[in-house]
């Protein structure tokens, strides 16, 4: 074979440039419009149809269904989307990703956009060095767009030429002449290729090139396209590995949705392919099957089509031009097949969204250690009346405080956990709680800001200000829990050994913080703090402060007495100090509630 290792490295490098361009383009646009995309996702998913349209729009915009599905999985993990909403967005993402095939078909085969790649990079370069973040992000988008098509052009030229390497066609014919078995084989090839390169867009480009080079027929290219729909689900499933149970279910729903589509399309593969072929001719794209038929029917077709030195007579030149038209028709046919399959599959399965969610919930069962986080009482869509919205937000704040208590209990368990593997798992859960608490704070505060724009009584305005303060302080309590856990992690990493007295002191300090937390949750439940209750909380806070001061003094004496190393005392006192700070945040919440009680009276 006239194909060297250098040629192979050129092929791999071209694929790498294509993938890097796709990644850079997608990330650049996500940075430039990230907040808007997130807002669209959370607002436009209140029914199945707007959810699908949202998935189509965002995926068509950022040119990556993987990026959309990973974003959806992360939102489900943070509790901002439920499983039902996530499935509809993922369905839309499958349609949105078909835009890539149309772009490649139009730009990559009709004319060479790679000739404009360098000027595009020239436009992108000054933007990349801009002080403004948004301009820099748009610069990354333009640079990624240019690199993507440079990679595509190089990829086309790096693929082995059948005229120079006829044995390549002989190798492929072993798998292309087995009827429906060949369809299954190339479906698997498309799946595996997408899993390896982690991009259905890259696999689509490779498929279009393989068909345009005459390696495989139009129908086997369509089979590879089906495989890409399965392979692309792996990215979301990988992203969901460290996530919670809801995120895992959302990722698996993506897989189930695509596999269900593949199953029904395989039963109707040839009729569906004929329908797409007829539709392509009706739309003026030409017959997508003619290119492979011509290459197989005429022995000289490959030689004439691959001729690059221009030594052709008038008849051969006309035939070459005709073959190029057929080639373009084939690429349009595959893009149309990709789009039609995903549109019809979505239209059929959108009515069974609830069934899909029940199936994935049955298959991926919730364990005792799994937590599902989502906004239970408030909606990021249309608001209720302002007064009713305040009630919904208050219920959400109470739920938020309960998660905070669970986070502190996990932190206490983490301190006493002796098994290293279990300790790592506990710390990972605490980190998830921290990430979720940050998102919950933003969502509740954003909701309250919208409520503030409505018509409120003076009492309700004061209530809203109090709620905003409480949300901020609850998030600070979560930060305190996270800081305690990080210090414990540092202690474990240093393999520091505490004395029994130190362990007892930390246990007593944590018990005082837990007592303060319970008083806070009881007060939030009643939305009221009497003077007696506030005095009890103040007494608990004073106990925490006095105990911290006592331990600081005792620690200096113990270090001087060589009871333990100074390095051990650092993490020990950090835990005590973080517990005391957490107590401060709790008493701030109690003060806010007490001020409201006094205001009301």
Steps between C-alpha positions, in 0.01 A plus 500: 500500500629844403418647840782575745509550877548872433174501301326327791635759745372773266158334515501486883633857523228625264236331714659660807485845337134444408414396857698788652325745269158358593585517873639854478203624299249341739674620817548852362130540430406344834720755682356789298138398550524256792270680745236555231516131404454400863207738537338359186547145628340566836213719373404327174455145628160524661333283237634230273479699175682811623757266656566338162522837323743621768721196443494558122583870534787466747660204321473668160661808655794335678533219243537225757228269624752365751546849648123543526440160660790547744354841591159339551652225718677763713172693540318185607785433744450849646123450524417774250334262253303188577533174309192564286628842388848365426371227267320752276810722472713196412249405230538848353879475521486195271326710236730799552813295443385414145579861403869403505448257212331771291784746568763241401299400192460859384833655595719191489393360165331771298797733531812512712466733797853406608622767255340758729631338820819709525314833453253384768792432735627852421161637614502279811854584615444860622179387671692229686725765654210729588465607863123442483403141578209489256712618204760239592231232502377605155864490385519139622178422312635640170837329550326167572282540189810558284695209652202269464488545123878497464488164677216380278689597185818329621296197604360463149848520349654262757255216442655229278411540135334194343674555166841475663388237752254264327561235768321732745178454303564126490532499879176692543303286255533209744258689724288688245346215304310319777166676469336587830793348693719772351256759631538358854881486465530865395250606765738347757797668326325838526426440870857398586653783294284758681593355840871517410507855359234624749323702232209403277586802283849362433356156420246664269784676318691171469185324373439769237862472387488118483187517283637786286822303439300198389610282792146412602156538345236753596300241694802393710575866566144528632568200726809674639288809566264286709798367696609855575169557677586222745868591539430865581309400816822381665614859576199578718529164676866571580403846631234338722738252669579728796154663497188417700230246418286746298794596277582132440139441401503799263814370327355149473174643362706645214641152427158333527341760271764452229508120523120485476522709183766269354287192567194622311702651214683169440164329436416771244853573382461448124148656466621797711814532284288499182272764649799725578642441149171603341476803728856604412412489128177691564689773687747536213802341673524224241505122543746415782543139384637580153857579610578156644311334215713681241827413679402132509352484148783667307859375545642836389279706735746496793792595273312788340348625828836489683692666216679806634744589221224605262611268215149407386327525166177696465277194555693393811498854639122516458469160668720616790278805545194275505661277763569805717132595478411143604749527789332818626157334468624210714620731778168687493318165508686390814432834669131466410495139628658615829246781541193300399587212734547726803194715426270199451650315798442804721145546367418135575659477845408845634159354592673237714724729707332393825539134404872555430548670839321212675715243321832670585383551859420128520834394348716746699363454849566748776738388772490608861801727443352668192352846532273670249537875494249721331301815562177361642282800560602779264505519123750683285227562243187714547445639850185456706358806676771679696360401842463135398851504352638610838332200662651267238844654551471462878425128462805472273717673762383252766591213266837668437569515875421128537758419232745710698436290810559183295827648374616569859407143603708368209790716619476352852497150350801589287697599812453162666523280185797260525467323164697695236275408206182589690661824615577599139138427402370710789723793404381472140137519620579804714654672195182426303291654777720812487464534123125451524465751786671764285256441214201488737598836649520657154168356387305593814653850510424548127142391560463745790643779284227434244238504778636836616403648161134425576257693719569423867370637828748661740491189718572278199790722392653465844438124486676480162807686630515264796477196268784626281719542809409153629579335164845661501567390858383141434745482211770625741410216739555258208834669430589449867415128477708472185795678663483264799497201261797637304696539824414142600614388154829685556537331838444158341744579220767594756412188702486719812409313819286683757494420868178372658458837670520680163242264349270555798535879467415493128206269569368740766547803270316326216218406740460868594488598128246224435289633788513851349406357159196323641387820672536680167295240311225506763487880475485488118221244517291739711619814314521657843743538791376598844730691731545186711598293194741767384655516847551122496672528160714786628599289798600215267705745292670628816580141601663444160703822525612435857594142423700614195690754716563239767636253245727762341661569836524130587650421157797734562564334836474149352740577213751649744460193720585280196166315522482514120690657210429856390411374149226285655367800692453700176223278353356445850452873563384560140213255558410673828516845336284396202241356739492833684457692172213269403336586832531870410312446172225313684449776758480752211199307369343501846554877523328551164202295618487680836504842332205391285309387806558837665405678174174303479410573860 
